Structure formats: structure tokens, C-alpha cells
Amino acid sequence: MFEGTVIHGDGRGKTLGFPTANIDIPVKKTGVSEGIYAGTARVLGKEYKAACLINWKKNKVEVHLLDIDDIDLYGANMEVTLLMQVSKYEPISSMEELKQKIADDVDRCRTALRK
């Protein structure tokens, strides 16, 4: 488990249909390898199922709350618990490929969280 404050990102996830909460925490403090993880996020007094990206190269932690469309989390503290890695991080050049990769990863997270 790790926690940090939700900060503004570049808005790319939202543009692709998968908004993310960017966590202000150095990636090395997560203690996990780079990749996409199924887990939970506790924020604003509620717990949500989540897909989480750990990107060592960009020093980024991004959390997509599953099945939550529009919620303002900026400035909130978020606790993230990673349950299992569902895929490796892969740099992708095309926006269409990226959107499909994210959709596949989110589906993997949903499946993992049902077990």
C-alpha cells in the first residue's frame, strides 16, 4: 500500500476515455515493478476498484477508478493497494493502439478484482 495527493496530469487519460488520478509520490516509494495493476483506491472516505499504472521511466503513478465517470479528486489524499499485476508497461506510439491496450488492461483488472 502507498498513498499520496492527487495532482493534475496532462489530461491524456480523460481524452482517451480512461480518466486517471495522478498521485504525487515518487515511483520508487511504491516498492513495485513497472506495469499495470488491479487494486483498490481509498479516497474521500470511499473505496473503489482500480487499475493502476506504475511507470518508472516517467516517474508516474496513475490510478483509474473503475466504473466512475466524473469525480473531482484534485488535492485529495488517495491510498492505493495493489493486488496483482495484470500486464507489463509497454510504450505505444499510436493513439488507437494505446486506447485498445488501456481497454484490455482495464478488462483484466475487472476480471482480477472479481476473484
Backbone as CSV, one residue per row, in Angstrom:
resi,resn,N_x,N_y,N_z,CA_x,CA_y,CA_z,C_x,C_y,C_z
1,MET,0.844,-1.173,0.000,0.000,0.000,0.000,0.889,1.236,0.000
2,PHE,0.432,2.284,-0.683,1.102,3.571,-0.662,0.036,4.649,-0.761
3,GLU,0.408,5.867,-0.477,-0.562,6.954,-0.567,0.110,8.235,-0.996
4,GLY,-0.704,9.146,-1.516,-0.213,10.444,-1.945,-1.372,11.346,-2.315
5,THR,-1.040,12.559,-2.638,-2.043,13.563,-3.019,-2.328,13.476,-4.512
6,VAL,-3.595,13.613,-4.903,-3.979,13.618,-6.308,-3.629,14.984,-6.895
7,ILE,-2.846,14.957,-7.969,-2.404,16.190,-8.633,-2.871,16.201,-10.090
8,HIS,-2.770,17.370,-10.726,-3.125,17.479,-12.140,-2.088,16.778,-12.993
9,GLY,-2.564,16.076,-14.014,-1.690,15.454,-15.001,-1.853,16.177,-16.322
10,ASP,-1.582,15.488,-17.409,-1.701,16.119,-18.721,-3.076,15.927,-19.359
11,GLY,-3.985,15.192,-18.705,-5.349,15.012,-19.209,-5.483,13.974,-20.307
12,ARG,-4.407,13.270,-20.602,-4.416,12.301,-21.699,-5.373,11.137,-21.434
13,GLY,-5.395,10.634,-20.197,-6.292,9.523,-19.867,-7.750,9.879,-20.097
14,LYS,-8.131,11.058,-19.677,-9.520,11.508,-19.861,-9.857,11.615,-21.349
15,THR,-8.914,12.134,-22.134,-9.110,12.253,-23.582,-9.338,10.886,-24.217
16,LEU,-8.672,9.869,-23.690,-8.793,8.514,-24.222,-9.994,7.754,-23.657
17,GLY,-10.727,8.375,-22.734,-11.901,7.734,-22.146,-11.616,6.987,-20.860
18,PHE,-10.399,7.153,-20.322,-9.998,6.485,-19.090,-9.320,7.493,-18.170
19,PRO,-10.119,8.355,-17.522,-9.504,9.379,-16.661,-8.709,8.747,-15.522
20,THR,-7.602,9.375,-15.192,-6.760,8.857,-14.120,-6.501,9.924,-13.069
21,ALA,-6.292,9.457,-11.866,-5.834,10.314,-10.771,-4.322,10.139,-10.716
22,ASN,-3.593,11.216,-10.893,-2.140,11.180,-10.816,-1.752,11.392,-9.360
23,ILE,-0.947,10.472,-8.838,-0.582,10.516,-7.425,0.801,11.140,-7.282
24,ASP,0.895,12.115,-6.402,2.161,12.798,-6.143,2.994,11.967,-5.171
25,ILE,3.692,10.980,-5.736,4.559,10.110,-4.948,5.685,9.638,-5.865
26,PRO,6.908,9.637,-5.392,7.977,9.070,-6.217,7.708,7.591,-6.467
27,VAL,7.837,7.154,-7.702,7.532,5.777,-8.065,8.298,4.781,-7.204
28,LYS,9.548,5.084,-6.885,10.338,4.124,-6.095,9.716,3.856,-4.728
29,LYS,8.913,4.784,-4.217,8.267,4.574,-2.918,7.106,3.591,-2.982
30,THR,6.655,3.239,-4.196,5.588,2.250,-4.320,6.114,0.851,-4.020
31,GLY,7.397,0.633,-4.244,8.004,-0.659,-3.962,7.634,-1.766,-4.931
32,VAL,7.100,-1.410,-6.109,6.705,-2.432,-7.084,7.357,-2.159,-8.433
33,SER,7.365,-3.177,-9.269,7.937,-3.023,-10.604,6.948,-2.324,-11.535
34,GLU,7.482,-1.845,-12.631,6.685,-1.129,-13.623,5.618,-2.057,-14.206
35,GLY,4.423,-1.516,-14.420,3.354,-2.305,-15.017,1.983,-1.779,-14.660
36,ILE,0.979,-2.567,-15.029,-0.419,-2.223,-14.747,-0.927,-3.229,-13.718
37,TYR,-1.592,-2.693,-12.684,-2.031,-3.494,-11.542,-3.527,-3.325,-11.288
38,ALA,-4.157,-4.403,-10.848,-5.517,-4.347,-10.318,-5.382,-4.082,-8.826
39,GLY,-6.266,-3.228,-8.312,-6.192,-2.939,-6.888,-7.386,-2.142,-6.414
40,THR,-7.199,-1.494,-5.289,-8.244,-0.633,-4.732,-7.646,0.721,-4.403
41,ALA,-8.522,1.715,-4.399,-8.122,3.077,-4.041,-9.113,3.614,-3.020
42,ARG,-8.603,4.104,-1.917,-9.444,4.721,-0.896,-9.214,6.217,-0.973
43,VAL,-10.310,6.951,-1.242,-10.235,8.401,-1.382,-11.585,9.010,-1.005
44,LEU,-11.549,10.149,-0.370,-12.771,10.851,0.045,-13.707,9.941,0.840
45,GLY,-13.133,9.066,1.664,-13.920,8.223,2.548,-14.557,7.008,1.906
46,LYS,-14.228,6.730,0.634,-14.803,5.565,-0.042,-13.693,4.728,-0.651
47,GLU,-14.001,3.447,-0.850,-13.051,2.561,-1.503,-13.589,2.178,-2.880
48,TYR,-12.709,2.234,-3.878,-13.076,1.943,-5.261,-12.166,0.853,-5.820
49,LYS,-12.700,0.062,-6.748,-11.861,-0.842,-7.526,-11.085,0.027,-8.513
50,ALA,-9.835,-0.386,-8.803,-8.992,0.483,-9.608,-8.014,-0.283,-10.487
51,ALA,-7.603,0.394,-11.555,-6.492,-0.035,-12.400,-5.399,1.001,-12.185
52,CYS,-4.186,0.532,-11.966,-3.099,1.445,-11.617,-1.897,1.230,-12.539
53,LEU,-1.377,2.319,-13.069,-0.178,2.295,-13.903,1.010,2.774,-13.080
54,ILE,2.053,1.966,-13.065,3.324,2.359,-12.458,4.309,2.483,-13.614
55,ASN,4.783,3.696,-13.866,5.691,3.960,-14.979,6.996,4.517,-14.419
56,TRP,8.011,3.673,-14.338,9.296,4.078,-13.772,9.992,5.130,-14.628
57,LYS,9.930,4.997,-15.946,10.650,5.914,-16.829,10.155,7.357,-16.695
58,LYS,8.847,7.509,-16.525,8.276,8.857,-16.389,8.013,9.230,-14.938
59,ASN,8.405,8.341,-14.001,8.187,8.565,-12.572,6.718,8.918,-12.298
60,LYS,5.815,8.067,-12.833,4.377,8.324,-12.753,3.628,7.202,-12.066
61,VAL,2.655,7.607,-11.258,1.673,6.678,-10.699,0.309,7.239,-11.082
62,GLU,-0.450,6.459,-11.864,-1.776,6.891,-12.304,-2.804,5.835,-11.914
63,VAL,-3.937,6.291,-11.401,-4.977,5.385,-10.940,-6.288,5.703,-11.656
64,HIS,-6.851,4.688,-12.300,-8.155,4.811,-12.957,-9.172,4.088,-12.081
65,LEU,-10.150,4.825,-11.573,-11.216,4.218,-10.768,-12.205,3.554,-11.710
66,LEU,-12.428,2.252,-11.512,-13.301,1.507,-12.409,-14.754,1.933,-12.247
67,ASP,-15.386,2.181,-13.384,-16.818,2.498,-13.452,-17.201,3.785,-12.719
68,ILE,-16.261,4.707,-12.586,-16.534,6.024,-12.011,-16.242,7.045,-13.104
69,ASP,-17.261,7.814,-13.505,-17.083,8.716,-14.636,-16.500,10.066,-14.268
70,ASP,-17.122,10.760,-13.351,-16.703,12.131,-13.112,-16.694,12.420,-11.616
71,ILE,-15.491,12.551,-11.084,-15.346,12.834,-9.666,-14.114,13.720,-9.510
72,ASP,-14.254,14.794,-8.769,-13.142,15.724,-8.570,-12.305,15.258,-7.388
73,LEU,-11.093,14.815,-7.676,-10.211,14.285,-6.648,-8.993,15.166,-6.384
74,TYR,-8.844,16.237,-7.137,-7.646,17.072,-7.010,-7.450,17.556,-5.578
75,GLY,-6.252,17.318,-5.074,-5.909,17.734,-3.721,-6.260,16.729,-2.644
76,ALA,-7.023,15.689,-3.012,-7.412,14.663,-2.027,-6.267,13.682,-1.806
77,ASN,-6.219,13.100,-0.625,-5.253,12.042,-0.332,-5.853,10.720,-0.803
78,MET,-5.049,9.920,-1.513,-5.514,8.625,-2.009,-4.576,7.529,-1.508
79,GLU,-5.180,6.484,-0.932,-4.452,5.278,-0.521,-4.682,4.216,-1.579
80,VAL,-3.618,3.641,-2.081,-3.716,2.640,-3.141,-3.149,1.316,-2.643
81,THR,-3.926,0.263,-2.846,-3.473,-1.088,-2.528,-3.466,-1.881,-3.832
82,LEU,-2.290,-2.372,-4.212,-2.164,-3.163,-5.431,-2.341,-4.631,-5.076
83,LEU,-3.205,-5.323,-5.835,-3.496,-6.722,-5.540,-2.763,-7.688,-6.461
84,MET,-2.670,-7.316,-7.746,-1.923,-8.166,-8.668,-1.592,-7.421,-9.949
85,GLN,-0.449,-7.764,-10.537,-0.062,-7.170,-11.813,-0.826,-7.887,-12.919
86,VAL,-1.441,-7.103,-13.818,-2.209,-7.711,-14.910,-1.482,-7.623,-16.241
87,SER,-0.524,-6.710,-16.377,0.283,-6.650,-17.600,1.516,-5.796,-17.369
88,LYS,2.436,-5.918,-18.293,3.658,-5.119,-18.267,3.382,-3.777,-18.920
89,TYR,4.174,-2.789,-18.561,4.089,-1.492,-19.221,4.770,-1.605,-20.579
90,GLU,4.097,-1.115,-21.614,4.646,-1.123,-22.966,4.449,0.246,-23.589
91,PRO,5.527,0.908,-24.001,5.358,2.174,-24.719,4.647,1.905,-26.054
92,ILE,3.641,2.704,-26.364,2.862,2.520,-27.595,2.809,3.855,-28.325
93,SER,3.020,3.817,-29.628,3.111,5.062,-30.399,1.768,5.552,-30.941
94,SER,0.885,4.669,-31.308,-0.390,5.071,-31.909,-1.465,5.268,-30.837
95,MET,-2.262,6.308,-30.991,-3.341,6.585,-30.038,-4.382,5.470,-30.041
96,GLU,-4.696,4.921,-31.203,-5.671,3.829,-31.279,-5.158,2.582,-30.566
97,GLU,-3.875,2.255,-30.769,-3.287,1.102,-30.074,-3.281,1.334,-28.561
98,LEU,-2.954,2.567,-28.161,-2.919,2.902,-26.738,-4.305,2.750,-26.115
99,LYS,-5.316,3.258,-26.800,-6.684,3.156,-26.293,-7.097,1.694,-26.141
100,GLN,-6.735,0.843,-27.113,-7.067,-0.574,-27.048,-6.308,-1.260,-25.919
101,LYS,-5.028,-0.915,-25.739,-4.211,-1.502,-24.662,-4.807,-1.151,-23.299
102,ILE,-5.204,0.112,-23.132,-5.809,0.535,-21.865,-7.116,-0.216,-21.621
103,ALA,-7.951,-0.318,-22.656,-9.232,-1.034,-22.520,-8.993,-2.492,-22.122
104,ASP,-7.998,-3.128,-22.758,-7.674,-4.523,-22.420,-7.189,-4.634,-20.976
105,ASP,-6.324,-3.708,-20.558,-5.806,-3.727,-19.190,-6.912,-3.495,-18.161
106,VAL,-7.819,-2.582,-18.462,-8.941,-2.320,-17.549,-9.812,-3.569,-17.434
107,ASP,-10.053,-4.248,-18.547,-10.822,-5.505,-18.510,-10.112,-6.559,-17.662
108,ARG,-8.780,-6.647,-17.799,-8.009,-7.592,-16.986,-8.147,-7.258,-15.494
109,CYS,-8.134,-5.979,-15.180,-8.293,-5.557,-13.794,-9.661,-5.939,-13.258
110,ARG,-10.694,-5.690,-14.040,-12.050,-6.062,-13.615,-12.131,-7.551,-13.326
111,THR,-11.587,-8.351,-14.229,-11.604,-9.813,-14.061,-10.846,-10.202,-12.799
112,ALA,-9.674,-9.641,-12.593,-8.866,-9.965,-11.413,-9.567,-9.580,-10.126
113,LEU,-10.287,-8.481,-10.139,-10.952,-7.997,-8.930,-12.241,-8.751,-8.616
114,ARG,-12.749,-9.527,-9.555,-13.942,-10.351,-9.313,-13.613,-11.608,-8.542
115,LYS,-12.359,-12.024,-8.589,-11.954,-13.291,-7.958,-11.906,-13.176,-6.461
